[in-house]
Amino acid sequence: MKLRTKFRQALAIATIVSVGALPTLAQAQDPARDYPSKTVTLVVPFPPGGGNDAMGRIIADRLSAGLGKTVVVENRGAGAGIVGTRSVVKSAPDGYTLMLGHTGSIGINPTLYVNAGFDPRQDFTPLGLIAQLSLVLLVHPSVKAKDVSELIALARANPGKFNFASSALGTGSHMCAEMFRHEAGVDLNVIPYKGTAQLVTDLVGGHVQASFAAITPSFGNIKAGNVRALAVTSPKRSPLLPDVPTVSESGLPGFEVMLNYGLLAPAGTPKAIVDKINEAMRVAIANEDVRKRIGADGGEAVSSTPSGYGEIVDRDMTRWSALIKKLNLKVE
């Protein structure tokens, strides 16, 4: 009897201990339970003031409200986005270090740069899409072409004499110009600029004849007549430039370039945290103020599942790596 009594007492104590441990066990099994418990850092792998920086700050503002903790933007701009991207790859996969992904840094750089040092498919966990952005094809007023067909004809009639400016190596603007040269079958000089300001100065001054550029920074010069907008690279016309046709409808059928923005985390970030961030992103992107701010920057706010953004990253890498290899483009 005494043995039975002692056994029952031991069993009761064990049960109490087990029940008491359940919350701790549940917490260990659900890493999102207390996430986030501190400030979250959103790395923008480019300097302050550009389009990537603006996009990062737009989403960070509303993401802070959705997660209940501050999301602070940290610019780590160097090496065409490569330095900042590498730093995120090395960060702990705990949801406290996120990165703004962009077609240039994620879809183009890993192939264009010989020693990029990262593979987006393996080194990152996609969190979701934020926005898509088109570019506008600009020409100096002295260029007689009134549409894309005429521009192609003019370039063919003057092989090697047409200067086409672009943003820095590996940017959407740069690869868009390379793609245009290849698909239009024209011999033109693609000249990458380190900064957009100098590019615009040279285009307005007539030192270069054309460029693919972001719509919003170009808007003032378009309205002032300093440059002429021939076409946009999106599949449909831009609400900011409703009278400007697409490249596809104005002379180069099938030509389409959309730059994708999204959020990424280091590979291995727990699914529960990924899902929590994605939910907050969807709420943020549905916010009317966010949609207006993205629209004012020339983009279209678009949300997605984590896997949906992963598919976009994969498509970007597949598309641009094929072009880069075909044209034998490399940056040491």
BELFENVEN-V900047 format. One record per residue. N is the residue number from 1. RES is the residue in three letters. PSI is psi in whole degrees, 0 to 359 (none if undefined). Layout:
N,RES,PSI + N,RES,PSI
This chain:
1,MET,317 + 2,LYS,322 + 3,LEU,318 + 4,ARG,319 + 5,THR,315 + 6,LYS,322 + 7,PHE,315 + 8,ARG,321 + 9,GLN,318 + 10,ALA,320 + 11,LEU,319 + 12,ALA,317 + 13,ILE,317 + 14,ALA,321 + 15,THR,316 + 16,ILE,316 + 17,VAL,318 + 18,SER,314 + 19,VAL,319 + 20,GLY,335 + 21,ALA,348 + 22,LEU,313 + 23,PRO,320 + 24,THR,317 + 25,LEU,315 + 26,ALA,320 + 27,GLN,320 + 28,ALA,326 + 29,GLN,343 + 30,ASP,89 + 31,PRO,345 + 32,ALA,356 + 33,ARG,312 + 34,ASP,14 + 35,TYR,136 + 36,PRO,147 + 37,SER,2 + 38,LYS,180 + 39,THR,139 + 40,VAL,135 + 41,THR,126 + 42,LEU,109 + 43,VAL,125 + 44,VAL,112 + 45,PRO,36 + 46,PHE,161 + 47,PRO,163 + 48,PRO,154 + 49,GLY,343 + 50,GLY,186 + 51,GLY,322 + 52,ASN,318 + 53,ASP,316 + 54,ALA,316 + 55,MET,319 + 56,GLY,319 + 57,ARG,327 + 58,ILE,311 + 59,ILE,327 + 60,ALA,322 + 61,ASP,311 + 62,ARG,332 + 63,LEU,327 + 64,SER,317 + 65,ALA,320 + 66,GLY,324 + 67,LEU,342 + 68,GLY,9 + 69,LYS,155 + 70,THR,133 + 71,VAL,111 + 72,VAL,135 + 73,VAL,131 + 74,GLU,116 + 75,ASN,123 + 76,ARG,68 + 77,GLY,113 + 78,ALA,148 + 79,GLY,44 + 80,ALA,31 + 81,GLY,352 + 82,ILE,318 + 83,VAL,312 + 84,GLY,322 + 85,THR,316 + 86,ARG,322 + 87,SER,326 + 88,VAL,323 + 89,VAL,324 + 90,LYS,356 + 91,SER,159 + 92,ALA,137 + 93,PRO,62 + 94,ASP,6 + 95,GLY,1 + 96,TYR,354 + 97,THR,113 + 98,LEU,168 + 99,MET,142 + 100,LEU,118 + 101,GLY,146 + 102,HIS,150 + 103,THR,320 + 104,GLY,306 + 105,SER,331 + 106,ILE,323 + 107,GLY,337 + 108,ILE,308 + 109,ASN,320 + 110,PRO,334 + 111,THR,320 + 112,LEU,318 + 113,TYR,125 + 114,VAL,321 + 115,ASN,50 + 116,ALA,319 + 117,GLY,15 + 118,PHE,156 + 119,ASP,107 + 120,PRO,329 + 121,ARG,330 + 122,GLN,330 + 123,ASP,355 + 124,PHE,156 + 125,THR,118 + 126,PRO,141 + 127,LEU,326 + 128,GLY,159 + 129,LEU,148 + 130,ILE,310 + 131,ALA,163 + 132,GLN,142 + 133,LEU,136 + 134,SER,167 + 135,LEU,167 + 136,VAL,138 + 137,LEU,116 + 138,LEU,147 + 139,VAL,154 + 140,HIS,147 + 141,PRO,337 + 142,SER,343 + 143,VAL,124 + 144,LYS,346 + 145,ALA,133 + 146,LYS,351 + 147,ASP,180 + 148,VAL,320 + 149,SER,316 + 150,GLU,325 + 151,LEU,317 + 152,ILE,316 + 153,ALA,320 + 154,LEU,318 + 155,ALA,322 + 156,ARG,328 + 157,ALA,345 + 158,ASN,63 + 159,PRO,132 + 160,GLY,3 + 161,LYS,0 + 162,PHE,121 + 163,ASN,121 + 164,PHE,108 + 165,ALA,151 + 166,SER,167 + 167,SER,186 + 168,ALA,160 + 169,LEU,132 + 170,GLY,353 + 171,THR,166 + 172,GLY,322 + 173,SER,315 + 174,HIS,310 + 175,MET,331 + 176,CYS,319 + 177,ALA,318 + 178,GLU,320 + 179,MET,319 + 180,PHE,314 + 181,ARG,317 + 182,HIS,310 + 183,GLU,331 + 184,ALA,345 + 185,GLY,44 + 186,VAL,151 + 187,ASP,97 + 188,LEU,161 + 189,ASN,113 + 190,VAL,120 + 191,ILE,103 + 192,PRO,136 + 193,TYR,148 + 194,LYS,327 + 195,GLY,148 + 196,THR,325 + 197,ALA,313 + 198,GLN,325 + 199,LEU,310 + 200,VAL,319 + 201,THR,315 + 202,ASP,326 + 203,LEU,314 + 204,VAL,325 + 205,GLY,353 + 206,GLY,11 + 207,HIS,336 + 208,VAL,155 + 209,GLN,335 + 210,ALA,167 + 211,SER,150 + 212,PHE,126 + 213,ALA,162 + 214,ALA,145 + 215,ILE,309 + 216,THR,312 + 217,PRO,341 + 218,SER,349 + 219,PHE,314 + 220,GLY,316 + 221,ASN,329 + 222,ILE,312 + 223,LYS,327 + 224,ALA,351 + 225,GLY,11 + 226,ASN,333 + 227,VAL,162 + 228,ARG,132 + 229,ALA,119 + 230,LEU,322 + 231,ALA,160 + 232,VAL,155 + 233,THR,357 + 234,SER,164 + 235,PRO,342 + 236,LYS,164 + 237,ARG,151 + 238,SER,137 + 239,PRO,335 + 240,LEU,335 + 241,LEU,65 + 242,PRO,338 + 243,ASP,357 + 244,VAL,123 + 245,PRO,172 + 246,THR,160 + 247,VAL,320 + 248,SER,322 + 249,GLU,352 + 250,SER,17 + 251,GLY,344 + 252,LEU,79 + 253,PRO,136 + 254,GLY,351 + 255,PHE,121 + 256,GLU,130 + 257,VAL,120 + 258,MET,131 + 259,LEU,130 + 260,ASN,134 + 261,TYR,137 + 262,GLY,181 + 263,LEU,144 + 264,LEU,157 + 265,ALA,162 + 266,PRO,148 + 267,ALA,141 + 268,GLY,359 + 269,THR,129 + 270,PRO,141 + 271,LYS,323 + 272,ALA,322 + 273,ILE,319 + 274,VAL,313 + 275,ASP,323 + 276,LYS,318 + 277,ILE,318 + 278,ASN,320 + 279,GLU,317 + 280,ALA,325 + 281,MET,316 + 282,ARG,319 + 283,VAL,318 + 284,ALA,315 + 285,ILE,334 + 286,ALA,346 + 287,ASN,131 + 288,GLU,322 + 289,ASP,318 + 290,VAL,316 + 291,ARG,322 + 292,LYS,318 + 293,ARG,319 + 294,ILE,320 + 295,GLY,321 + 296,ALA,336 + 297,ASP,7 + 298,GLY,10 + 299,GLY,176 + 300,GLU,122 + 301,ALA,127 + 302,VAL,128 + 303,SER,167 + 304,SER,171 + 305,THR,165 + 306,PRO,316 + 307,SER,327 + 308,GLY,318 + 309,TYR,325 + 310,GLY,321 + 311,GLU,324 + 312,ILE,318 + 313,VAL,316 + 314,ASP,317 + 315,ARG,318 + 316,ASP,313 + 317,MET,317 + 318,THR,314 + 319,ARG,308 + 320,TRP,328 + 321,SER,324 + 322,ALA,316 + 323,LEU,316 + 324,ILE,317 + 325,LYS,322 + 326,LYS,321 + 327,LEU,358 + 328,ASN,48 + 329,LEU,131 + 330,LYS,144 + 331,VAL,122 + 332,GLU,none
